[in-house]
């Protein structure tokens, strides 16, 4: 069969493998058992397939069933659409209808999310009662899948599968706007999986920890896929979700050697109480992106493992690779066609300048958008979204939508998303350098900076700080802290500071800034502000908040 270089091929290669493949709670499935269970599901998918796009949505936490449906879809050439369990209402309905899913596999805990929703023509308009909604763990699922008890992987595999077969529709995070469904072929995921497995010397004895949500590209490209390519095992959290306090016990229980992450999970793990035996564990390698440089170092030291950061967009249009001499806080280096451009002029930005302590001095001019002038050959497009395609590949170049800067030696640094520009008194700057400074303040677990309207023109900086349980915010201490930061730009000090114990986040712990921008200072969380240009903070009163509402009501962000 012509399945070489595909995810179907990786699954088929494991059909006779008796080594452990999936570990969860007290359950262990060998690869052989998992592939057999996937074949039965694949046979059922083939039996209910209709004309049109063969798209299968899964709405679930990280469960054994989810992994089996991933393998099943790979075998029969269906594309998995990962339903985002944090989406609700019209947003979730749009995800499922836009991607023209033929069937929805839902965990019972999330069935209520689709109750009453119009899921579109492909799934049916009856929401949770639609005929093409199959609920995990029910008698109906057992009966319908059980009808194909004799199916094998060789029986169900689609002979027309090739590396170009669409395997996954991966939604962007949607932290700033409507998510887009990124196309990912079986060949692309198989190639990435093999590279990651080789990079970190993963093999049959590897036990990966799958705590990142399986609807996200990181979970597939840095976790599930590499574990299959290595013929290793993947262990799932007992709850099916990331839990900062549960990571180390799971690592010890399953003897995990490899873990992937995206966003801020390391920050949350580090916020758990430190124990004298934290380094007593089996973890060897932790691989991901978007962790703070301080967190990378602290995590590696505290848990006695190596932590490796890398950059790669979900779309695959640009990549930055770490080298042994990559400076602290940098992403790494890239090919000659990758550069940092001013998004307005299209000209290359000046290189970054640092002081003797490594603090950025010219953020006002060196930060721009990370662009691949080669056009992003591995970008396979968005599902049914030509405008987004044109925006991403304008002028024949691939515009990542990420802000960055580059030093004189050619190393790239992440500076935020393209929506993370703030304009104060005519000066544009990115939020990531501001957030790095705010994260130095004692007790901060997460820091987010974003634009809110100025009363007259332009923006003001608002910061949201998620603090550890033991921390009480002192506005005078915060003002003194800011005054002592000599790399804080003259316009960067937040005018508003929101203090929270739980900021709105995606399932990968990325702060949802569009929610924060929409709420502005109207939140049940305490908000402090600077009513004058002086660096002095006081609690925002209801009267002051109303005056701000009146002054900015016609100035949406």
C-alpha positions as CSV (number, residue, x, y, z in Angstrom):
1,X,0.0,0.0,0.0
2,X,1.2,3.5,-0.8
3,X,1.1,4.8,2.8
4,X,4.8,5.6,3.2
5,X,5.2,9.0,4.7
6,X,1.7,9.2,6.2
7,X,0.2,9.0,9.6
8,X,-1.7,6.0,8.4
9,X,1.6,4.3,7.7
10,X,2.8,5.1,11.2
11,X,-0.4,3.5,12.6
12,X,-0.2,0.5,10.4
13,X,3.4,-0.1,11.4
14,X,2.2,-0.6,15.0
15,X,-0.5,-3.2,14.2
16,X,1.6,-6.1,15.6
17,X,3.5,-4.3,18.2
18,X,2.9,-5.7,21.7
19,X,4.7,-2.9,23.6
20,X,2.6,-0.4,25.6
21,X,1.1,2.4,23.5
22,X,-1.4,4.2,25.6
23,X,-1.3,4.7,29.4
24,X,-4.2,6.3,31.4
25,X,-5.1,5.8,35.0
26,X,-5.1,2.1,35.6
27,X,-5.5,1.3,31.9
28,X,-2.7,0.2,29.5
29,X,-3.3,-0.6,25.8
30,X,-0.6,-2.1,23.7
31,X,-0.1,-0.6,20.3
32,X,-1.6,-3.8,18.9
33,X,-4.7,-3.4,21.0
34,X,-5.0,0.3,20.2
35,X,-4.7,-0.2,16.4
36,X,-7.3,-3.0,16.5
37,X,-9.7,-0.7,18.4
38,X,-8.9,2.1,15.9
39,X,-9.6,-0.2,13.0
40,X,-13.1,-0.9,14.3
41,X,-13.8,2.8,14.6
42,X,-12.4,3.3,11.2
43,X,-14.7,0.7,9.7
44,X,-17.7,2.5,11.3
45,X,-16.5,5.8,9.9
46,X,-16.3,4.3,6.4
47,X,-19.8,2.9,6.8
48,X,-21.4,6.2,7.6
49,X,-19.4,8.3,5.2
50,X,-21.4,10.6,2.9
51,X,-20.3,12.5,-0.2
52,X,-18.3,15.6,0.4
53,X,-15.4,16.4,2.8
54,X,-14.6,13.5,5.1
55,X,-14.3,15.5,8.2
56,X,-14.7,14.1,11.7
57,X,-15.0,16.4,14.7
58,X,-14.0,15.3,18.2
59,X,-15.1,17.2,21.3
60,X,-13.4,15.8,24.3
61,X,-10.6,16.1,26.8
62,X,-7.5,13.9,26.3
63,X,-8.9,10.5,26.6
64,X,-8.0,7.0,25.4
65,X,-11.0,7.2,23.0
66,X,-9.7,10.5,21.5
67,X,-6.4,8.8,20.6
68,X,-8.2,5.9,19.1
69,X,-10.3,8.2,16.9
70,X,-7.1,9.9,15.8
71,X,-5.7,6.6,14.7
72,X,-9.0,5.5,13.1
73,X,-9.3,8.7,11.0
74,X,-5.7,8.3,9.8
75,X,-6.3,4.8,8.6
76,X,-9.5,5.7,6.6
77,X,-8.2,9.1,5.3
78,X,-10.6,11.2,7.3
79,X,-9.6,14.7,8.6
80,X,-9.9,15.2,12.3
81,X,-11.4,18.5,13.4
82,X,-10.4,19.1,17.0
83,X,-13.4,20.7,18.8
84,X,-12.2,23.4,21.2
85,X,-13.7,22.5,24.6
86,X,-13.3,26.1,25.8
87,X,-15.6,27.4,23.0
88,X,-19.3,28.0,23.6
89,X,-22.5,28.8,21.8
90,X,-22.3,30.4,18.3
91,X,-18.5,30.2,18.4
92,X,-18.5,26.4,18.7
93,X,-21.4,26.0,16.2
94,X,-19.3,28.1,13.7
95,X,-16.3,25.9,14.2
96,X,-18.2,22.7,13.4
97,X,-20.4,24.0,10.6
98,X,-17.6,26.0,8.9
99,X,-15.4,22.8,8.6
100,X,-18.4,20.8,7.2
101,X,-18.0,17.9,9.7
102,X,-19.9,14.7,8.8
103,X,-19.9,13.3,12.3
104,X,-19.2,14.6,15.8
105,X,-17.7,12.3,18.4
106,X,-18.4,13.9,21.8
107,X,-17.5,13.1,25.3
108,X,-20.6,13.0,27.5
109,X,-19.1,15.8,29.7
110,X,-19.3,18.2,26.7
111,X,-22.5,17.1,25.1
112,X,-24.3,20.0,26.7
113,X,-22.2,22.4,24.7
114,X,-23.9,21.4,21.5
115,X,-27.4,21.1,22.9
116,X,-29.7,23.3,21.0
117,X,-27.0,24.5,18.5
118,X,-27.5,24.5,14.8
119,X,-24.5,22.5,13.7
120,X,-25.0,23.1,10.0
121,X,-26.1,21.0,7.1
122,X,-23.4,18.3,7.3
123,X,-24.0,17.4,10.9
124,X,-27.7,18.2,11.1
125,X,-29.6,21.0,12.7
126,X,-30.7,19.2,15.8
127,X,-27.6,19.9,18.0
128,X,-27.0,17.2,20.6
129,X,-29.9,15.1,19.2
130,X,-28.5,15.0,15.7
131,X,-28.2,11.4,14.3
132,X,-24.6,12.1,13.4
133,X,-23.5,12.9,17.0
134,X,-21.9,9.9,18.6
135,X,-21.3,10.0,22.4
136,X,-18.3,8.2,23.8
137,X,-18.9,5.5,26.3
138,X,-22.6,5.0,25.5
139,X,-24.4,1.8,24.6
140,X,-25.0,3.2,21.2
141,X,-21.3,3.7,20.6
142,X,-20.5,0.2,21.9
143,X,-23.2,-1.3,19.7
144,X,-22.3,0.6,16.5
145,X,-18.5,0.1,16.8
146,X,-19.0,-3.5,18.0
147,X,-20.7,-4.4,14.7
148,X,-17.2,-4.2,13.2
149,X,-15.4,-6.4,15.7
150,X,-13.5,-8.3,13.0
151,X,-12.1,-5.3,11.2
152,X,-8.3,-5.0,11.0
153,X,-6.1,-2.1,10.0
154,X,-5.3,-3.7,6.7
155,X,-9.0,-4.1,6.0
156,X,-10.0,-0.5,6.6
157,X,-7.0,1.5,5.4
158,X,-7.8,3.7,2.4
159,X,-5.7,2.6,-0.6
160,X,-5.8,6.2,-2.0
161,X,-4.1,7.7,1.1
162,X,-1.0,9.7,0.3
163,X,1.2,12.3,2.1
164,X,-1.1,14.9,0.5
165,X,-4.3,13.5,2.2
166,X,-5.8,16.1,4.5
167,X,-5.5,14.8,8.0
168,X,-6.3,17.6,10.3
169,X,-8.0,21.0,10.5
170,X,-6.3,22.8,13.4
171,X,-7.9,26.0,14.7
172,X,-5.7,28.9,15.5
173,X,-6.0,29.9,19.1
174,X,-8.4,32.8,18.6
175,X,-6.9,34.9,21.3
176,X,-7.4,38.0,19.2
177,X,-10.1,37.3,16.6
178,X,-12.1,34.5,14.9
179,X,-10.1,31.2,14.8
180,X,-9.0,30.0,11.3
181,X,-8.9,26.3,10.4
182,X,-5.3,25.5,9.3
183,X,-5.0,22.6,6.9
184,X,-2.5,19.9,7.9
185,X,-1.9,16.9,5.6
186,X,-1.0,13.4,6.9
187,X,2.4,13.8,5.2
188,X,3.2,17.1,7.0
189,X,2.4,15.7,10.4
190,X,4.3,12.5,9.7
191,X,7.3,14.4,8.6
192,X,7.2,16.7,11.6
193,X,6.7,13.7,13.9
194,X,9.7,12.0,12.6
195,X,11.9,15.0,12.9
196,X,10.9,15.7,16.5
197,X,11.4,12.0,17.4
198,X,14.9,12.1,15.9
199,X,15.8,15.5,17.4
200,X,15.2,14.2,20.9
201,X,16.2,10.6,20.4
202,X,12.8,9.3,21.2
203,X,12.4,5.5,20.8
204,X,10.3,2.5,21.9
205,X,11.2,3.1,25.5
206,X,10.0,6.7,25.5
207,X,7.0,7.5,27.5
208,X,5.5,10.9,26.4
209,X,3.1,12.9,28.6
210,X,0.1,14.1,26.7
211,X,-1.3,16.9,28.8
212,X,-1.7,19.6,26.1
213,X,-5.2,19.5,24.5
214,X,-5.4,17.2,21.5
215,X,-7.3,19.8,19.4
216,X,-4.2,21.9,19.4
217,X,-1.3,21.6,16.9
218,X,1.3,21.3,19.7
219,X,-0.3,18.2,21.1
220,X,-0.2,16.5,17.7
221,X,3.1,17.8,16.3
222,X,5.2,17.7,19.5
223,X,3.4,14.9,21.4
224,X,1.1,12.3,19.8
225,X,2.8,12.2,16.4
226,X,6.4,11.9,17.7
227,X,5.3,9.2,20.1
228,X,3.9,7.1,17.2
229,X,6.9,7.8,15.0
230,X,9.2,6.6,17.9
231,X,6.9,3.6,18.6
232,X,6.9,4.8,22.2
233,X,4.0,5.2,24.6
234,X,1.9,8.2,25.5
235,X,0.5,8.7,29.0
236,X,-2.6,10.9,29.6
237,X,-3.5,12.8,32.8
238,X,-6.2,11.1,34.9
239,X,-8.6,14.0,34.4
240,X,-7.8,14.3,30.7
241,X,-6.6,17.9,31.2
242,X,-3.5,19.7,32.3
243,X,-3.2,20.2,36.0
244,X,-0.1,21.9,37.4
245,X,-0.3,19.9,40.7
246,X,-0.8,16.7,38.8
247,X,2.2,16.8,36.4
248,X,4.9,15.6,38.7
249,X,2.8,12.8,40.2
250,X,1.9,11.6,36.7
251,X,5.5,11.8,35.6
252,X,6.5,9.6,38.5
253,X,3.6,7.2,38.1
254,X,4.0,6.5,34.4
255,X,7.8,7.0,34.4
256,X,7.4,9.8,31.8
257,X,10.6,10.7,29.9
258,X,9.4,13.3,27.5
259,X,6.8,16.1,27.8
260,X,5.6,18.8,25.3
261,X,4.0,22.1,26.2
262,X,2.7,25.3,24.6
263,X,1.9,28.6,26.3
264,X,2.3,29.0,30.0
265,X,2.1,25.6,31.6
266,X,5.6,25.9,33.0
267,X,4.6,29.0,34.9
268,X,1.8,27.2,36.6
269,X,3.9,24.2,37.5
270,X,6.6,26.4,38.9
271,X,3.9,28.2,41.0
272,X,3.2,25.0,42.9
273,X,5.0,24.7,46.3
274,X,8.6,23.7,45.8
275,X,9.5,20.3,47.4
276,X,13.0,19.0,48.3
277,X,12.6,16.0,46.0
278,X,11.3,17.8,42.9
279,X,14.3,16.6,41.0
280,X,13.6,13.0,41.8
281,X,11.7,12.1,38.6
282,X,12.2,10.3,35.3
283,X,11.7,13.3,33.0
284,X,14.5,13.8,30.5
285,X,13.3,16.3,28.0
286,X,10.6,19.0,28.0
287,X,9.9,20.6,24.5
288,X,7.6,23.5,23.6
289,X,7.3,27.1,23.0
290,X,6.2,30.5,24.4
291,X,7.6,29.9,27.9
292,X,9.4,32.8,29.6
293,X,13.2,32.6,29.6
294,X,13.3,32.6,33.4
295,X,10.8,29.8,33.6
296,X,12.8,27.7,31.2
297,X,15.8,27.9,33.4
298,X,14.0,27.5,36.7
299,X,12.0,24.5,35.4
300,X,15.2,22.8,34.1
301,X,17.0,23.3,37.4
302,X,14.1,22.4,39.7
303,X,13.0,19.2,37.9
304,X,16.5,18.2,36.7
305,X,15.7,18.0,33.0
306,X,16.5,19.8,29.8
307,X,13.9,22.3,28.5
308,X,14.1,23.2,24.8
309,X,12.2,26.0,23.3
310,X,11.5,26.3,19.5
311,X,9.4,28.5,17.3
312,X,7.1,27.2,14.5
313,X,3.7,28.6,13.4
314,X,0.7,26.3,13.3
315,X,0.5,27.1,9.6
316,X,4.0,25.9,9.0
317,X,5.1,28.9,7.0
318,X,8.1,29.8,9.1
319,X,10.4,28.1,11.6
320,X,13.2,29.2,13.9
321,X,15.7,26.6,15.2
322,X,17.7,26.7,18.3
323,X,21.5,26.2,18.1
324,X,23.9,25.4,21.0
325,X,25.0,29.1,21.1
326,X,21.4,30.6,21.1
327,X,21.4,33.4,23.7
328,X,19.2,33.3,26.7
329,X,15.6,34.4,25.8
330,X,16.2,34.0,22.0
331,X,14.2,31.6,19.7
332,X,17.2,30.7,17.6
333,X,18.2,31.3,13.9
334,X,16.4,30.8,10.6
335,X,17.2,30.7,6.9
336,X,18.3,33.7,4.8
337,X,14.7,34.3,3.6
338,X,13.4,34.9,7.2
339,X,13.5,38.4,8.4
340,X,11.8,41.1,10.6
341,X,9.9,43.7,8.5
342,X,8.1,46.9,9.3
343,X,4.5,45.8,8.4
344,X,3.7,49.3,7.1
345,X,6.7,50.0,5.0
346,X,7.8,46.5,4.2
347,X,11.4,47.5,5.1
348,X,13.6,45.4,7.3
349,X,13.8,46.6,10.9
350,X,17.1,47.7,12.5
351,X,18.8,45.0,14.6
352,X,18.2,44.9,18.3
353,X,20.5,46.7,20.7
354,X,21.0,45.4,24.3
355,X,22.7,46.8,27.4
356,X,25.3,45.0,29.4
357,X,22.6,43.1,31.3
358,X,20.9,41.9,28.1
359,X,18.0,44.3,28.3
360,X,16.5,45.6,25.0
361,X,17.2,49.3,24.4
362,X,15.6,50.0,21.0
363,X,12.3,48.2,21.1
364,X,10.6,51.2,19.4
365,X,12.3,50.5,16.1
366,X,13.7,47.0,16.1
367,X,10.3,45.1,16.5
368,X,8.4,44.1,13.4
369,X,6.6,41.2,11.9
370,X,8.4,37.9,11.3
371,X,8.3,37.2,7.6
372,X,9.5,34.3,5.4
373,X,10.2,35.8,1.9
374,X,10.4,32.3,0.5
375,X,6.6,32.2,0.7
376,X,6.1,29.5,3.4
377,X,6.2,26.5,1.1
378,X,5.0,24.2,3.9
379,X,1.9,26.3,4.6
380,X,-1.0,24.2,3.2
381,X,-3.7,26.9,3.6
382,X,-6.8,27.6,5.6
383,X,-10.1,25.7,5.1
384,X,-12.6,27.8,3.1
385,X,-11.0,31.2,4.0
386,X,-9.5,32.9,0.9
387,X,-9.2,36.3,2.5
388,X,-7.1,34.9,5.4
389,X,-5.0,33.1,2.8
390,X,-4.3,36.3,0.9
391,X,-3.5,38.2,4.1
392,X,-1.0,35.6,5.2
393,X,0.8,35.3,1.9
394,X,0.6,38.9,0.5
395,X,3.3,40.0,-1.9
396,X,4.3,36.3,-2.3
397,X,5.8,36.4,1.2
398,X,4.6,34.5,4.3
399,X,3.6,36.9,7.1
400,X,3.5,34.9,10.3
401,X,1.4,37.3,12.3
402,X,4.0,37.2,15.0
403,X,6.2,40.1,16.2
404,X,9.9,39.6,16.6
405,X,13.3,41.3,16.7
406,X,16.7,40.1,15.6
407,X,20.1,40.8,17.1
408,X,23.4,41.6,15.3
409,X,24.4,37.9,15.3
410,X,21.1,36.9,13.6
411,X,19.2,35.4,16.5
412,X,15.5,36.0,16.6
413,X,13.4,36.9,19.7
414,X,9.6,36.7,20.1
415,X,7.8,39.9,20.8
416,X,4.1,39.0,20.7
417,X,1.3,38.7,18.1
418,X,0.5,41.2,15.3
419,X,-2.5,42.4,17.3
420,X,-0.2,43.1,20.2
421,X,0.7,46.7,19.1
422,X,-0.1,49.6,21.5
423,X,0.0,53.2,20.4
424,X,0.5,55.7,23.2
425,X,1.1,59.4,22.4
426,X,2.0,58.5,18.8
427,X,4.5,55.8,19.8
428,X,4.0,52.2,18.7
429,X,5.4,49.4,20.8
430,X,4.8,45.7,21.2
431,X,3.4,44.1,24.4
432,X,5.9,41.2,24.9
433,X,8.8,43.3,26.2
434,X,6.3,45.0,28.6
435,X,5.1,41.6,29.8
436,X,8.6,40.4,30.4
437,X,9.2,43.3,32.7
438,X,5.9,42.8,34.5
439,X,6.7,39.1,35.0
440,X,9.7,40.1,37.2
441,X,7.4,41.6,39.8
442,X,7.3,39.3,42.8
443,X,4.3,36.9,42.9
444,X,3.3,37.2,39.3
445,X,2.4,33.9,37.6
446,X,1.1,35.4,34.3
447,X,1.3,39.0,33.0
448,X,-0.7,40.3,30.0
449,X,-0.4,43.8,28.5
450,X,-2.9,45.1,26.0
451,X,-4.4,48.3,24.6
452,X,-7.5,50.1,25.9
453,X,-8.7,53.4,24.6
454,X,-7.3,56.7,25.8
455,X,-9.9,59.2,26.8
456,X,-8.8,61.5,23.9
457,X,-6.8,59.7,21.2
458,X,-4.8,56.5,20.7
459,X,-4.3,53.9,23.4
460,X,-3.3,53.4,27.0
461,X,-1.6,50.4,28.4
462,X,-3.6,48.1,30.6
463,X,-1.9,45.2,32.4
464,X,-3.6,42.1,33.9
465,X,-1.6,40.2,36.5
466,X,-2.4,36.8,37.7
467,X,-0.8,36.4,41.1
468,X,0.1,33.4,43.2
469,X,-2.3,32.4,46.0
470,X,0.1,33.7,48.6
471,X,0.6,37.2,47.0
472,X,-1.3,40.4,47.9
473,X,-0.9,43.2,45.5
474,X,0.6,46.4,46.9
475,X,0.2,49.4,44.5
476,X,3.1,51.3,46.1
477,X,5.4,48.3,45.8
478,X,4.4,47.9,42.2
479,X,5.1,51.6,41.4
480,X,8.5,51.3,43.1
481,X,9.2,48.2,41.1
482,X,8.4,49.9,37.8
483,X,10.5,52.9,38.7
484,X,13.5,50.6,39.2
485,X,13.2,49.0,35.8
486,X,15.7,50.9,33.6
487,X,14.5,49.1,30.4
488,X,10.9,50.2,30.9
489,X,10.0,52.4,27.9
490,X,8.8,55.9,28.7
491,X,5.3,55.0,27.5
492,X,5.2,51.4,28.8
493,X,4.1,51.8,32.4
494,X,0.5,50.6,32.6
495,X,-2.2,53.2,33.3
496,X,-4.5,50.4,34.5
497,X,-3.6,47.3,36.4
498,X,-6.1,44.4,36.8
499,X,-5.4,41.9,39.6
500,X,-6.7,38.4,39.1
501,X,-6.5,34.9,40.5
502,X,-7.7,33.4,37.3
503,X,-7.4,35.3,34.0
504,X,-9.4,34.1,30.9
505,X,-7.2,31.6,29.1
506,X,-7.3,29.2,26.2
507,X,-6.8,25.5,26.9
508,X,-3.1,26.0,26.5
509,X,-3.0,28.7,29.1
510,X,-2.6,31.6,26.7
511,X,-4.4,34.7,28.0
512,X,-7.4,35.6,25.9
513,X,-6.7,39.3,25.3
514,X,-9.7,39.9,23.2
515,X,-11.8,39.3,26.4
516,X,-9.6,41.5,28.5
517,X,-9.8,44.3,25.9
518,X,-13.6,44.0,25.7
519,X,-14.0,44.2,29.5
520,X,-11.4,47.0,29.9
521,X,-11.8,48.2,33.5
522,X,-15.3,46.8,33.9
523,X,-14.5,43.7,35.8
524,X,-15.2,42.1,39.2
525,X,-11.4,41.9,39.6
526,X,-9.7,44.8,41.5
527,X,-8.4,47.5,39.1
528,X,-5.8,50.1,40.0
529,X,-4.9,53.1,37.9
530,X,-2.8,56.2,37.5
531,X,-5.1,59.2,37.3
532,X,-2.2,61.4,36.5
533,X,1.1,61.0,34.6
534,X,2.8,60.3,38.0
535,X,3.8,56.8,38.7
536,X,1.3,56.4,41.6
537,X,-1.5,53.9,41.6
538,X,-4.8,53.9,43.4
539,X,-8.0,51.8,43.4
540,X,-10.3,52.7,40.5
541,X,-13.6,53.9,41.9
542,X,-17.0,53.3,40.3
543,X,-17.3,57.0,39.6
544,X,-13.9,57.1,37.9
545,X,-14.8,54.0,35.9
546,X,-18.1,55.6,34.8
547,X,-16.2,58.7,33.7
548,X,-13.8,56.6,31.6
549,X,-16.8,54.8,30.1
550,X,-18.4,58.1,29.1
551,X,-15.1,59.4,27.6
552,X,-14.3,56.2,25.6
553,X,-17.7,54.8,24.7
554,X,-17.3,55.7,21.1
555,X,-13.7,54.5,20.9
556,X,-13.7,50.6,20.6
557,X,-10.4,48.7,20.5
